Amino acid sequence: MEWAGAFGDLGTLIPFVTAYIAVLHMDPMGILLGFGLPLVACGWFYRTPFPVQPMKAVGAAAATGAGSMAMLHGAPVIAAAWLTGAFWLAIGLSGLATRIARWVPREVGRGIVLGLSLGFMRDGARMMVSDVGLAAAGLALAFLLRRSKALPAMFALLLLGTAWSLATDASLLSELGHVAFAPRWPQWHGSDFSWSDLLTGAIYLALPQIPLTLGNAIIGTKEENNRLFPERPVSIRGIAVSTGLINLFGATVGGVPMCHGAGGIVAHTSFGARTGGASIILGTLLIGLALGFSGSVELLLRTLPAAVVGVILFIAGALLARGNLPRLADKRSAVLVLLTAGAALWNVAAAFVFGLGLAWLLKRRAR
């Protein structure tokens, strides 16, 4: 079940990794190694299915801004990882992250996570539309095997997707036959970017991500981890420091900005993970791909159809939403959670600010 749960977060990992490799032409070695080693470290340290995910705002901005030559080589992305790492490490060690988080009502955090879960379901549904029949088969398979330990639902979905790709793409099997072990050593990235890259990474990539990281990747992750694993609690300070460290490491190997995430924990646990073993398994596989098969990563990603990735994302979103629905008996709390969630469907960073303002207004009105 730990092996099955290890693949539960592929719905968020695969689309962004594909965009960085295919659109920005970044080296798969740095990206996969940047995720792999932090996943192993987090699994060993936290002892829960602690995720390491791409920063979504950064990934979206980088992919859509790929028309400029500065974006094509990915240097601003690596610069953004350096800046992100330094920022979160500093405010984590200083205790500022903890103090800021105390100002955020729990309902705002739950609303952001609920909005994020609905966004997962929406994005998953969009991906499933690419092949409705395959998606329907995937959903039915996941439902029938939801409690199976003999054949976990995640393995069944991976097998279904791979079989479908091989059956519908005649050239894929022959191309996979040419995949070979090709070892590479990591390339270290220091300050090999220009001031223009640094400025682009700061303004267009790193800064817009800060409220989203605080709301979902730090506060949301703390809430979700401590709800699911109260015997292994985490703190705001610890997650902020961890976010800083994984980004500083990722930047040194040519990786992309990364964070933790409430959705990632639920994605892993929803498919069976209960310990840090799931993170260690996924991280080890990514390290193996990075060091031995980085030249074949784009081809390997083609074996999992978008519709199946969408099913995985949709299921993770549905389970995350179920765990964060508000209690309707407390009307003020329910209003705050639902309205914040609605805003988060549009923009998570804006929802964070909106939720704080709404919480202040509701508190003042109650006096």
LUMKE-132580 format. One record per residue: residue number from 1; chain; x, y, z of N, C-alpha, C in turn. Coordinates in steps of 0.001 Angstrom, whole numbers. Each point is the difference from the previous one (the first is absolute). Layout:
LUMKE-132580
   resi   chain      n_px      n_py      n_pz     ca_px     ca_py     ca_pz      c_px      c_py      c_pz
    NUM       A         X         Y         Z         X         Y         Z         X         Y         Z
...
end
This chain:
LUMKE-132580
   resi   chain      n_px      n_py      n_pz     ca_px     ca_py     ca_pz      c_px      c_py      c_pz
      1       A       826     -1207         0      -826      1207         0       871      1273         0
      2       A      1183      -108       624       913      1153       -60       477       236     -1428
      3       A       244     -1095      -724       393       140     -1402     -1126       617      -826
      4       A     -1227      -428       230     -1136       561      -726      -168      1477       346
      5       A        61       320      1291      -151      1384       424      1111       907      -486
      6       A      1178      -581      -277      1118       808      -477      -330       714     -1306
      7       A      -879      -601      -803      -338       589     -1306     -1250       878        57
      8       A      -529       231      1200     -1251       731       120        64      1448      -426
      9       A      1194       598        27       119      1424      -338       455       232     -1436
     10       A       -64     -1030      -834       423       162     -1394      -871       998      -750
     11       A     -1241       180       458      -911       924      -676       503      1429         1
     12       A       761       399      1020       583      1345         0      1440       -16      -496
     13       A       723     -1095       223      1411       -40      -382       186       -62     -1516
     14       A      -709      -921      -661       242      -237     -1424      -280      1217      -883
     15       A     -1155       693       142      -259      1133      -907      1051      1098        90
     16       A       450       325      1214       974      1083       138      1391      -430      -455
     17       A       390     -1224       321      1296      -489      -474        23       -32     -1520
     18       A     -1096      -437      -597       -90       -24     -1462       143      1393      -585
     19       A      -659       987       625        78      1375      -499      1425       547        86
     20       A       666      -243      1110      1369       495       151       934      -629     -1030
     21       A      -190     -1293      -270       892      -694      -927      -345       316     -1451
     22       A     -1290       -88      -339      -413       136     -1395      -100      1455      -453
     23       A      -440       888       894      -211      1397      -390      1242       848       248
     24       A       598      -133      1179      1164       821       323      1318      -686      -336
     25       A       -64     -1243      -408      1192      -752      -396      1037       -73      1121
     26       A      -478      -149      1229       904      -150      1122       509     -1439        70
     27       A      1156      -187       612       633     -1304        99      -791      -889       983
     28       A      -526     -1150      -470      -744      -878       908       818      -463      1201
     29       A      1312      -107      -177       866      -433      1096      -190       878      1228
     30       A       116      1327      -164      -108       912      1131     -1389       -11       616
     31       A     -1025       -56      -850     -1374        33       504      -303     -1242       837
     32       A       305     -1182      -529      -319     -1245       701       861      -193      1248
     33       A      1284       340       -91       854      -123      1172      -425      1007      1063
     34       A      -440      1189      -453      -472      1017       931     -1208      -440       794
     35       A      -858      -804      -593     -1146      -561       728       390     -1257       785
     36       A       849      -833      -590       268     -1307       571       666        27      1362
     37       A      1116       691       134       715        20      1277      -815       661      1114
     38       A      -675      1137      -236      -860       557      1049     -1139      -937       413
     39       A      -567      -757      -942     -1046      -956       364       532     -1065       950
     40       A      1178      -510      -288       610     -1000       886       257       612      1374
     41       A       550      1213        20       302       663      1272     -1265       264       808
     42       A     -1069       469      -678     -1250       305       709      -661     -1269       523
     43       A        35     -1071      -785      -579     -1257       463       723      -519      1226
     44       A      1322       103         8       789      -471      1137      -206       890      1223
     45       A       -69      1318      -209       -79       935      1126     -1398        81       601
     46       A     -1023       175      -841     -1360       216       502      -723     -1300       343
     47       A       374     -1108      -633      -621     -1303       250     -1471       -75      -418
     48       A      -429       958      -806     -1345       -25      -575       148       131     -1526
     49       A     -1063      -228      -778       111       150     -1464       140      1473      -386
     50       A      1095       605       402       199      1436      -174       391       294     -1450
     51       A      -773       837      -687       233       199     -1428      1037      1083      -290
     52       A       573       -81     -1174       805      1080      -574      -560       220     -1395
     53       A      -559      1196      -218      -735       284     -1231       587      1202      -732
     54       A      -300       129     -1294       357      1231      -707      -846      1158       532
     55       A       593      1180       112      -784      1191       347      -883       344     -1192
     56       A     -1304        12       217      -940        77     -1114        -4      1360      -695
     57       A        42      1083       772        -4      1323      -619      1256       212      -830
     58       A      1137      -473       514      1259       121      -736       -58      -824     -1277
     59       A      -471     -1236       113       -68      -866     -1168      -900       560     -1090
     60       A     -1156       520       407      -928       558      -979       580      1249      -659
     61       A       593       878       798       577      1239      -540      1172      -300      -921
     62       A       841      -950       383      1156      -339      -822      -418      -589     -1337
     63       A      -986      -911        33      -431      -661     -1228      -681       973      -952
     64       A      -850       872       527      -723       936      -868       883      1155      -451
     65       A      1103       241       709       904      1084      -398      1162      -471      -828
     66       A      -119     -1204      -553      1134      -608      -682       300       610     -1360
     67       A      -725      1029      -392       264       600     -1303      1262       816       -44
     68       A       517       445      1139      1215       811         1      1218      -904        45
     69       A      1082       448      -590      1224      -792       -29       534      -239      1401
     70       A      -254       978       912       494      -162      1364      -634     -1201       678
     71       A     -1268      -291      -353      -697     -1097       660       380     -1362      -594
     72       A       437       -17     -1253       198     -1265      -680      1102      -849       631
     73       A      1031       633       563      1073      -795       581      -216      -289      1476
     74       A     -1059       553       587      -362      -341      1360       798       669      1090
     75       A       932       902      -346       815       646      1033      -833       791      1010
     76       A     -1035       752      -428      -816       702      1004      -707      -952       957
     77       A      -319     -1214      -462      -649      -986       868       963      -442      1100
     78       A      1246      -268      -376      1007      -390       985       276      1158       956
     79       A        48      1224      -539       188      1172       860     -1148       133       995
     80       A     -1226      -255      -468     -1168        69       889       103     -1036      1113
     81       A       569     -1174      -301       184     -1025      1029       995       471      1060
     82       A      1090       646      -430       957       564       963      -682      1022       907
     83       A      -730       932      -600      -653      1070       770     -1059      -570       941
     84       A      -794      -937      -507     -1042      -618       819       603      -717      1200
     85       A      1064      -752      -251       648      -725      1081       531       925      1076
     86       A       679      1063      -416       565       953       962     -1098       679       811
     87       A     -1108       356      -652     -1091       706       675      -626      -863      1086
     88       A      -399     -1227      -361      -704      -835       973       918      -503      1092
     89       A      1259      -216      -301       940      -394      1046       169      1136      1009
     90       A        75      1222      -501       191      1149       890     -1206       232       907
     91       A     -1219         4      -564     -1147       302       857      -399     -1203       848
     92       A       455     -1196      -414      -235     -1167       844       899        12      1223
     93       A      1295       200      -205       945        14      1113      -239      1175       945
     94       A      -446      1126      -550      -230      1189       833     -1284       -90       824
     95       A      -879      -959      -334     -1280      -118       689     -1084       875      -585
     96       A       333       779     -1040      -987       909      -589     -1138      -772      -654
     97       A       299     -1145      -612     -1052      -797      -638     -1045      -443      1019
     98       A       453      -383      1194      -923      -430      1055      -876      1148       460
     99       A       607      1176       155      -775      1165       449     -1045       406     -1038
    100       A       374       -34     -1268      -956       338     -1063     -1149      -997       -23
    101       A       341     -1285       142     -1026     -1039       -47     -1008       144      1128
    102       A       419       531      1152      -922       193      1123     -1094      1005      -320
    103       A       257       888      -934     -1009      1000      -387     -1058      -600      -922
    104       A       256     -1194      -515      -891      -601      -997      -972      -949       695
    105       A     -1292       307         2      -989      -901       610         4     -1365      -671
    106       A      -299     -1030       774        -7     -1361      -549      -972      -125     -1165
    107       A     -1128       725        65      -997       -96     -1081       577       475     -1336
    108       A       893      1004        48       609       483     -1237       891     -1085      -597
    109       A       792      -654       857       844     -1094      -475      -818     -1134      -587
    110       A     -1108      -359       692      -854     -1075      -504      -678       401     -1304
    111       A      -381      1269      -112      -627       478     -1231       957       -78     -1180
    112       A      1264       360       236       996       -77     -1068       205     -1447      -430
    113       A        95      -905       968       190     -1412      -332     -1230      -556      -726
    114       A     -1206       404       435     -1221      -442      -673       -39       527     -1432
    115       A       347      1274      -174        42       561     -1348      1021      -701      -874
    116       A      1155      -321       594      1034      -713      -735      -499     -1380      -419
    117       A      -724      -676       891      -516     -1332      -326     -1015        64     -1138
    118       A      -855      1018        31      -960       168     -1091       718       318     -1306
    119       A      1096       750       108       812       288     -1179       632     -1269      -560
    120       A       448      -899       894       534     -1284      -449     -1060      -776      -772
    121       A     -1221       -17       548     -1080      -722      -666      -313       619     -1356
    122       A       -26      1325       -59      -264       693     -1275      1087      -305     -1027
    123       A      1275       103       414      1095      -262      -930        17     -1465      -417
    124       A      -311      -889       959       -60     -1414      -335     -1092      -288     -1024
    125       A     -1162       650       180     -1100      -189      -951       385       492     -1394
    126       A       716      1115       -64       445       523     -1293       936      -986      -696
    127       A       871      -628       778       915      -977      -595      -745     -1258      -426
    128       A     -1031      -378       749      -759     -1201      -337      -783       159     -1290
    129       A      -353      1239      -344      -757       254     -1227       795      -421     -1234
    130       A      1337       -57       115       820      -388     -1151      -314     -1412      -473
    131       A      -516      -843       898      -429     -1354      -385     -1031      -458      1032
    132       A     -1254       308      -272     -1064      -242       972      -148     -1481       317
    133       A        96      -847     -1015      -144     -1431       220      1078      -554       917
    134       A      1245       393      -241      1114      -451       837      -149       534      1417
    135       A      -416      1258       129      -190       589      1320     -1105      -720       775
    136       A     -1104      -324      -685     -1102      -716       651       467     -1370       481
    137       A       785      -680      -824       526     -1307       399       925       143      1211
    138       A       812      1062         5       904       245      1117      -746       276      1294
    139       A     -1045       826       -81      -801       300      1191      -689     -1254       531
    140       A      -544      -801      -905      -676     -1235       424       985      -963       650
    141       A      1193       -90      -584      1026      -890       540       435       457      1388
    142       A       203      1320       145       410       536      1299     -1071      -227      1062
    143       A     -1273       107      -388     -1095      -215       948       -63     -1467       427
    144       A        94      -907      -957      -110     -1430       304      1166      -486       867
    145       A      1168       605      -179      1194      -450       714       386       928      1151
    146       A      -936       851       429       336      1022       992       479      -581      1333
    147       A      -418     -1227       319       423      -623      1259       882     -1229      -224
    148       A       366      -249     -1228       784     -1193      -307      1469       184       378
    149       A       554      -982       690      1429        -1       293       745      -980      -907
    150       A      -739      -915      -606       612      -927      -951       400       729     -1280
    151       A      -869       888      -475       297       833     -1169      -454      1422       314
    152       A       866       814       597      -373      1384       333      -448       777     -1231
    153       A      -938       908       202      -585       757     -1109      1052       745      -803
    154       A      1043       528       657      1017       755      -717       727      -885     -1006
    155       A       363     -1227       392       669      -896      -931      -893      -325     -1182
    156       A     -1284      -202       284      -944      -313     -1075       -85      1166      -992
    157       A        -7      1222       508       -57      1170      -879      1267       127      -841
    158       A      1152      -243       616      1259        74      -741        55     -1070     -1089
    159       A      -452     -1203       322       -28     -1073      -994      -975       319     -1129
    160       A     -1171       527       368     -1003       366     -1008       555      1061      -943
    161       A       601      1042       561       526      1075      -826      1108      -452      -918
    162       A       927      -812       526      1108      -488      -818      -496      -904     -1121
    163       A      -913      -900       335      -545      -903     -1020      -724       770     -1090
    164       A      -752      1016       401      -744       807      -983       955       749      -923
    165       A      1049       581       557       965       733      -816       684      -915     -1003
    166       A       382     -1190       449       666      -940      -903      -948      -501     -1090
    167       A     -1279      -137       353      -977      -505      -968      -380      1045     -1036
    168       A        25      1267       381      -463      1056      -908      1134       739      -708
    169       A      1237      -199       434      1151       660      -638       967     -1082      -458
    170       A       -73      -326     -1279       784     -1121      -529      1501       237       114
    171       A       411      1248       -66      1442       297        25       579       -13      1409
    172       A      -865        83      1016       494       149      1368       791     -1225       458
    173       A      -499     -1185      -314       674     -1214       453      1406      -110      -581
    174       A       136       306     -1287      1332       -77      -615       932      1061       567
    175       A      -546      1180       295       825      1054       600       445      -394      1405
    176       A      -892      -623       759       365      -441      1348      1088     -1068       -49
    177       A        53      -751     -1085      1029     -1021      -142      1400       569       -78
    178       A        98      1289      -334      1308       650      -105       415       709      1290
    179       A      -858       -48      1026       361       608      1283      1136      -805       616
    180       A      1059       683       364      1169      -687       551       566       781      1174
    181       A       686      -724       859       644       621      1158      1148       882      -483
    182       A       -79      1287       322      1026       957      -427       364       885      1195
    183       A       956      -441       823       313       720      1243       571      1392      -242
    184       A      -398       914       866       504      1379       -43       271       466      1420
    185       A       964       892       140       250       632      1292      -763      1311        63
    186       A      -443       413      1182      -708      1289       122       892      1169      -403
    187       A      -627      1013      -563       704      1238      -325      -381      1036      1044
    188       A       990       591       631      -265       941      1081      -216      1398      -561
    189       A     -1014       677       494      -358      1335      -462       200       987      1148
    190       A       910       914      -203       247      1020      1019      -654      1303      -394
    191       A       799       929      -471      -530      1311      -413        86       141     -1518
    192       A      -281     -1111      -705       115        24     -1456     -1279       526      -656
    193       A      -448      1158       493     -1109       701      -638       271      1495       121
    194       A      -605       773      -894       269      1434       -64      -894       757       979
    195       A       308      1310       145      -853       846       835     -1405        82      -582
    196       A      -102       -69     -1320     -1321         6      -640      -780     -1255       374
    197       A       681     -1140        10      -643     -1248       411      -460        96      1452
    198       A       847       567       853      -326       126      1417     -1222       889       201
    199       A       -42      1111      -742     -1131       929       114     -1284      -653      -511
    200       A        93      -699     -1119     -1172      -699      -547      -497     -1063       975
    201       A       933      -763       559      -375     -1045       949      -653       553      1247
    202       A       462      1182       451      -554       600      1219     -1391       561      -238
    203       A      -157       814     -1034     -1247       746      -204     -1107      -876      -568
    204       A       329      -811      -999     -1043      -748      -701      -238     -1409       558
    205       A       974      -528       740      -138     -1375       458       -49      -123      1517
    206       A       996       514       703        97      -229      1447     -1032       797       800
    207       A      -128      1293      -260      -884       850       819     -1469      -406       -73
    208       A      -571      -267     -1183     -1423      -373       -42      -302     -1301       732
    209       A      1007      -824       245      -209     -1301       622       -81        82      1523
    210       A       506      1084       605       136        60      1461     -1334      -213       739
    211       A     -1078       749      -322     -1263      -244       726      -540     -1406      -209
    212       A       168      -550     -1207      -468     -1352      -280       776     -1015       837
    213       A      1307       182       100       825      -912       791      -377        68      1473
    214       A      -194      1216       508      -362       147      1407     -1355      -644       280
    215       A      -969       234      -886     -1354      -489       241      -136     -1500      -151
    216       A       483      -548     -1111      -188     -1423      -266      1180      -843       448
    217       A      1193       382      -435      1159      -866       191       524         1      1424
    218       A      -331      1031       787       490        36      1381     -1157      -160       986
    219       A      -936       955        17     -1127      -117       932      -867     -1206      -342
    220       A      -350      -159     -1279      -839     -1125      -411       660     -1341       255
    221       A      1294       -94      -263       717     -1254       231        30      -347      1479
    222       A       239       995       841        -7      -239      1452     -1361      -520       452
    223       A     -1076       675      -433     -1348      -411       402      -308     -1425      -458
    224       A       327      -297     -1246      -359     -1316      -562       852     -1103       604
    225       A      1294       232       157       861     -1015       605      -433      -291      1434
    226       A      -269      1053       765      -355      -203      1406     -1408      -567       168
    227       A      -870       198     -1016     -1330      -617        36       106     -1492      -289
    228       A       801      -361      -999       125     -1395      -392       946      -792       897
    229       A      1034       677       517      1019      -683       800       263       784      1287
    230       A      -991        53       902       174       779      1235      1147      -504       871
    231       A       378     -1252      -194      1104      -551       791      1363       454      -532
    232       A        29       604     -1208      1248       492      -580      -203      1440      -475
    233       A      -227       930       943      -313      1380      -382      1198       745      -579
    234       A      -299       992      -830      1026       880      -563      -331      1433       389
    235       A       972       896      -151      -182      1400       379       178       912     -1204
    236       A      -551      1210       111       164      1010     -1048      1481       293      -216
    237       A       730       192      1082      1435       313       -94       746     -1109      -733
    238       A      -279     -1244       372       692     -1114      -629      -274      -104     -1487
    239       A     -1259       201      -395      -339      -101     -1420       619      1153      -790
    240       A        27      1199       580       619      1140      -677      1498      -247      -216
    241       A       673      -497      1039      1429      -301      -123       218     -1093     -1041
    242       A      -836     -1030        36        94     -1084      -972      -182       509     -1422
    243       A      -968       905      -193      -232       582     -1323      1234       748      -484
    244       A       631       738       905      1217       710      -361      1119      -938      -398
    245       A       194     -1068       774      1113      -916      -249      -173      -769     -1310
    246       A     -1227      -470      -267      -179      -790     -1226       190       868     -1244
    247       A      -354      1284        94       186       876     -1156      1461       380      -199
    248       A       726       219      1086      1421       294      -134       744     -1195      -592
    249       A      -372     -1209       447       622     -1184      -600      -384      -119     -1472
    250       A     -1317       129      -292      -459      -134     -1375       698       962      -940
    251       A       203      1236       458       662       994      -842      1434      -399      -326
    252       A       688      -667       932      1397      -378      -252       133     -1073     -1069
    253       A     -1054      -790      -227        78     -1058     -1016      -789       352     -1262
    254       A      -483      1246       -83      -760       408     -1182     -1458      -371        62
    255       A      -546       -69      1228     -1403      -342       171      -911      1206       -71
    256       A     -1281      -224       306     -1019      1041      -100      -527       314      1400
    257       A      -678      1143       177      -567       323      1320      -979     -1073       474
    258       A       154      -402      1260      -792     -1097       556      -626       419      1322
    259       A     -1013      -745       410      -647       248      1282      -583     -1321       497
    260       A      -598        53      1163      -775     -1136       480     -1452       269      -419
    261       A      -987      -640       568     -1366       275      -424     -1003      -916       668
    262       A     -1117       603       442     -1054      -794       648      -559     -1044      -948
    263       A      -167       376     -1266      -547      -940      -970       898     -1200      -212
    264       A      1309       213        90       935     -1089      -196      -103     -1055      1084
    265       A      -166       441      1248      -145      -958      1102     -1239      -862      -209
    266       A     -1117       646      -351     -1243      -757      -215       125      -891     -1227
    267       A       686       476     -1040       172      -819     -1202       751     -1287       320
    268       A      1066       109       785       756     -1198       375      -828      -921       895
    269       A      -656       572      1009      -750      -832       949     -1241      -609      -643
    270       A      -611       697      -948     -1219      -511      -617       248     -1279      -789
    271       A      1240      -222      -429       326     -1223      -726       777      -993       854
    272       A        28       222      1325       510     -1038       887      1168       353       890
    273       A       694      1102      -255      1195       330       784      -368       387      1427
    274       A       819      -438       951      -223       341      1410      1297       402       710
    275       A      1142      -111      -668      1275       340       616       855       789      -984
    276       A      1186       368       455       933       691      -885       575      -902     -1074
    277       A      -302     -1306        80       496      -920     -1018      -439       362     -1402
    278       A     -1218       542      -134      -502       374     -1326       867      1090      -617
    279       A       355      1000       792       853      1085      -509      1382      -525      -356
    280       A       526      -916       807      1320      -568      -268       -27      -831     -1288
    281       A     -1061      -762      -199      -125      -817     -1218       -30       880     -1241
    282       A      -888      1004        -5      -102       879     -1168      1306       748      -217
    283       A       599       510      1081      1253       731      -133      1110      -858      -573
    284       A        92     -1247       452      1038      -908      -491      -183      -284     -1490
    285       A     -1246      -192      -426      -265      -224     -1424       383      1219      -841
    286       A      -307      1185       490       359      1220      -733      1511       181       -74
    287       A       696      -329      1080      1465        73        -9       562      -966     -1042
    288       A      -554     -1222       -43       439      -985      -983      -226       481     -1428
    289       A     -1173       594      -255      -281       548     -1329       963      1133      -341
    290       A       262       863       974       873      1153      -240      1418      -438      -347
    291       A       539      -939       764      1402      -386      -165       214      -993     -1137
    292       A     -1035      -783      -337       209     -1041      -992      -813        84     -1274
    293       A     -1133       739        28      -889        -2     -1165      -526      1398      -335
    294       A       736      1047       361      -518      1355      -208      -239       310     -1476
    295       A       746      -648      -879      -193       244     -1427     -1270      -617      -553
    296       A      -626      -881       768     -1212      -689      -474     -1252       442       741
    297       A       108      1022       850     -1122       387       858     -1217       434      -811
    298       A       220       824     -1031     -1139       468      -810      -766     -1173      -599
    299       A       715     -1000      -479      -641     -1178      -588      -758      -781      1065
    300       A       588      -184      1169      -650      -746      1068     -1276       692       478
    301       A       -14      1326       -19     -1190       735       418     -1169      -243      -950
    302       A       313      -341     -1247     -1060      -248      -987      -773     -1282       280
    303       A       542      -875       844      -683     -1276       261     -1217       162       907
    304       A      -151      1150       623     -1156       212       867      -897      1065      -627
    305       A     -1157      -371      -548      -876       946      -697      -532      1089       934
    306       A      -304      1142      -582      -519      1130       777     -1292      -365       719
    307       A      -833      -823      -623     -1282      -373       611       205      -764      1303
    308       A      1013      -865        63       283      -766      1218       607       906      1067
    309       A       891       891      -421       533       994       946     -1138       829       576
    310       A      -975       345      -840     -1164       756       455      -824      -759      1021
    311       A      -145     -1322      -184      -728      -826       966       697        46      1360
    312       A      1322      -139         7       763        41      1245      -187      1346       693
    313       A        71      1080      -773      -147      1342       558     -1412       219       533
    314       A     -1010      -483      -738     -1392       165       404      -282      -728      1316
    315       A       484     -1236       117      -233      -778      1225       671       663      1200
    316       A      1244       451      -181       702       668      1094      -741      1262       421
    317       A      -514       756      -969      -749      1215       316     -1287      -295       742
    318       A      -706     -1050      -415     -1261      -352       658       218      -390      1451
    319       A      1036      -769       273       283      -420      1376       482      1167       854
    320       A       752       902      -618       450      1187       722     -1180       896       339
    321       A      -930       137      -929     -1192       822       248      -845      -596      1114
    322       A      -154     -1320         0      -812      -662      1022       534       264      1404
    323       A      1307        63       135       592       216      1310       -19      1431       472
    324       A      -408       933      -879        30      1416       371     -1342       703      -159
    325       A     -1081      -752      -144     -1320       621       -74      -350       631      1348
    326       A      -566      1203       -12      -312       676      1270     -1226      -590       671
    327       A       -96       219      1295     -1204      -397       740     -1057      1085      -168
    328       A     -1118      -351      -600     -1033       982      -311      -679       528      1255
    329       A       137      -721      1124      -619       467      1247       612      1317       459
    330       A      1282       184      -270       672      1257       345       -25       884     -1247
    331       A     -1009       848      -101      -234       760     -1237      1147       947      -328
    332       A       526       690      1008      1091       957      -264      1229      -718      -536
    333       A       332     -1120       625      1151      -781      -442      -228      -557     -1403
    334       A     -1224      -501      -248      -302      -575     -1314        79      1047     -1099
    335       A      -516      1194       258        48      1085      -981      1444       350      -334
    336       A       828       108      1025      1397       367      -207       738     -1068      -806
    337       A      -220     -1274       334       667     -1087      -726      -461       -45     -1455
    338       A     -1321        73      -224      -531      -156     -1357       359      1177      -902
    339       A       -77      1222       529       332      1158      -825      1496        48      -302
    340       A       819      -373       973      1436       -56      -254       312     -1069     -1036
    341       A      -692     -1146        92       193     -1064      -980      -385       457     -1402
    342       A     -1109       735       -86      -421       511     -1303      1031       936      -600
    343       A       570       869       844      1038       904      -482      1255      -768      -397
    344       A       313     -1077       730      1197      -787      -291      -101      -718     -1340
    345       A     -1224      -279      -448      -166      -604     -1314       468       937     -1108
    346       A       -78      1292       279       433       997      -975      1474       319       159
    347       A       419       304      1238      1395       347       259       283      -235      1485
    348       A       903      -912       302       250      -372      1393       616      1145       786
    349       A       924       718      -621       628      1122       701     -1036      1072       347
    350       A      -888       312      -957     -1051       990       257      -968      -520      1064
    351       A      -271     -1314       -10      -895      -594       995       563       136      1407
    352       A      1303       -81       126       656       143      1293      -269      1399       570
    353       A       178      1016      -822      -245      1382       428     -1488       220       246
    354       A      -839      -507      -902     -1447       138       137      -498      -665      1279
    355       A       494     -1210       280      -423      -716      1195       355       726      1271
    356       A      1193       589        41       403       772      1183      -925      1194       210
    357       A      -305       715     -1099      -895      1159       104     -1399      -396       424
    358       A      -510     -1086      -555     -1339      -461       350       -59      -460      1449
    359       A      1040      -687       463        41      -450      1396       -42      1199       948
    360       A       722      1056      -358        11      1218       831     -1387       633        37
    361       A      -676        66     -1159     -1335       603       -61     -1028      -814       799
    362       A        56     -1332      -130      -939      -852       722       235        70      1497
    363       A      1246        83       394       318       107      1433      -478      1320       558
    364       A       176      1051      -773      -448      1326       456     -1522        70        77
    365       A      -658      -633      -949     -1469        26       -18      -575      -795      1188
    366       A       727     -1037       425      -486      -834      1093        89       682      1364
    367       A       777      1059        98       179       693      1290     -1234       789       397
end
